[in-house]
């Protein structure tokens, strides 16, 4: 895992996955599975035929299809608001 991510708070998690998906860092990759936490700044890549669903802290769900990339550039959520 990237050093900058390890101290960060999770913005969501993988709630469903089929096939292969991983997070890509400059220093390597991290394989994703159901329950994997996701963090701001991560690049999520699915392989051909793969798909996953991410549930964010605000209960928003993102579906990602196969052979695609999603980057969590920024995530702002304050449960107190």
Kinemage of the C-alpha trace (Angstrom):
@kinemage 1
@onewidth
@group {chain A} dominant
@subgroup {mainchain}
@vectorlist {calphas} color= white
{ca unk a 1} P 0.000 0.000 0.000
{ca unk a 2} L 1.199 3.522 -0.755
{ca unk a 3} L 2.688 5.308 2.298
{ca unk a 4} L 0.377 8.320 1.857
{ca unk a 5} L -2.690 6.076 1.942
{ca unk a 6} L -1.891 4.092 5.101
{ca unk a 7} L -2.658 6.989 7.459
{ca unk a 8} L -5.725 8.142 5.532
{ca unk a 9} L -9.314 7.404 6.503
{ca unk a 10} L -11.201 4.968 4.293
{ca unk a 11} L -13.731 6.643 1.973
{ca unk a 12} L -15.545 3.407 1.158
{ca unk a 13} L -15.290 -0.312 0.570
{ca unk a 14} L -15.860 -2.939 -2.079
{ca unk a 15} L -19.298 -4.490 -1.453
{ca unk a 16} L -19.476 -6.685 -4.542
{ca unk a 17} L -16.882 -7.976 -6.989
{ca unk a 18} L -16.762 -10.340 -9.938
{ca unk a 19} L -13.573 -11.149 -11.781
{ca unk a 20} L -10.396 -9.262 -11.020
{ca unk a 21} L -9.879 -5.693 -9.863
{ca unk a 22} L -6.987 -3.944 -8.202
{ca unk a 23} L -5.673 -0.598 -7.022
{ca unk a 24} L -2.652 0.766 -8.890
{ca unk a 25} L 0.065 2.754 -7.107
{ca unk a 26} L 3.333 4.141 -8.423
{ca unk a 27} L 5.046 1.439 -6.365
{ca unk a 28} L 2.827 -1.533 -7.261
{ca unk a 29} L -0.712 -2.882 -6.998
{ca unk a 30} L -3.163 -4.153 -4.392
{ca unk a 31} L -5.676 -6.862 -5.304
{ca unk a 32} L -9.257 -6.039 -4.309
{ca unk a 33} L -11.832 -8.374 -2.787
{ca unk a 34} L -15.182 -7.958 -1.073
{ca unk a 35} L -14.636 -5.804 2.026
{ca unk a 36} L -11.465 -4.110 0.751
{ca unk a 37} L -11.235 -0.528 1.983
{ca unk a 38} L -10.670 2.262 -0.534
{ca unk a 39} L -8.930 5.578 -0.003
{ca unk a 40} L -8.827 9.008 -1.600
{ca unk a 41} L -6.269 9.173 -4.394
{ca unk a 42} L -6.500 5.510 -5.367
{ca unk a 43} L -6.820 4.330 -8.967
{ca unk a 44} L -9.160 1.336 -9.234
{ca unk a 45} L -8.758 -0.873 -12.310
{ca unk a 46} L -11.011 -3.745 -13.409
{ca unk a 47} L -9.957 -6.443 -15.839
{ca unk a 48} L -11.967 -7.522 -18.887
{ca unk a 49} L -15.165 -9.217 -17.699
{ca unk a 50} L -14.720 -7.871 -14.166
{ca unk a 51} L -17.036 -5.585 -12.252
{ca unk a 52} L -17.357 -4.216 -8.766
{ca unk a 53} L -19.493 -2.012 -6.563
{ca unk a 54} L -18.085 0.481 -4.104
{ca unk a 55} L -20.140 1.774 -1.182
{ca unk a 56} L -18.884 5.144 0.041
{ca unk a 57} L -19.165 6.459 3.614
{ca unk a 58} L -22.293 8.464 2.681
{ca unk a 59} L -23.951 5.244 1.372
{ca unk a 60} L -23.531 6.279 -2.272
{ca unk a 61} L -22.858 3.233 -4.464
{ca unk a 62} L -20.626 3.316 -7.538
{ca unk a 63} L -20.763 0.466 -10.058
{ca unk a 64} L -17.672 -0.067 -12.186
{ca unk a 65} L -17.719 -2.286 -15.264
{ca unk a 66} L -15.011 -4.375 -16.812
{ca unk a 67} L -11.841 -3.102 -18.433
{ca unk a 68} L -12.141 0.331 -16.819
{ca unk a 69} L -10.376 2.723 -14.467
{ca unk a 70} L -11.745 5.020 -11.767
{ca unk a 71} L -9.665 7.446 -9.690
{ca unk a 72} L -10.982 8.746 -6.372
{ca unk a 73} L -9.531 12.244 -6.785
{ca unk a 74} L -11.435 13.808 -3.917
{ca unk a 75} L -14.074 12.709 -1.443
{ca unk a 76} L -15.792 15.149 0.903
{ca unk a 77} L -18.320 13.920 3.426
{ca unk a 78} L -19.115 15.230 6.880
{ca unk a 79} L -21.614 13.027 8.745
{ca unk a 80} L -22.268 15.959 11.096
{ca unk a 81} L -23.812 18.042 8.272
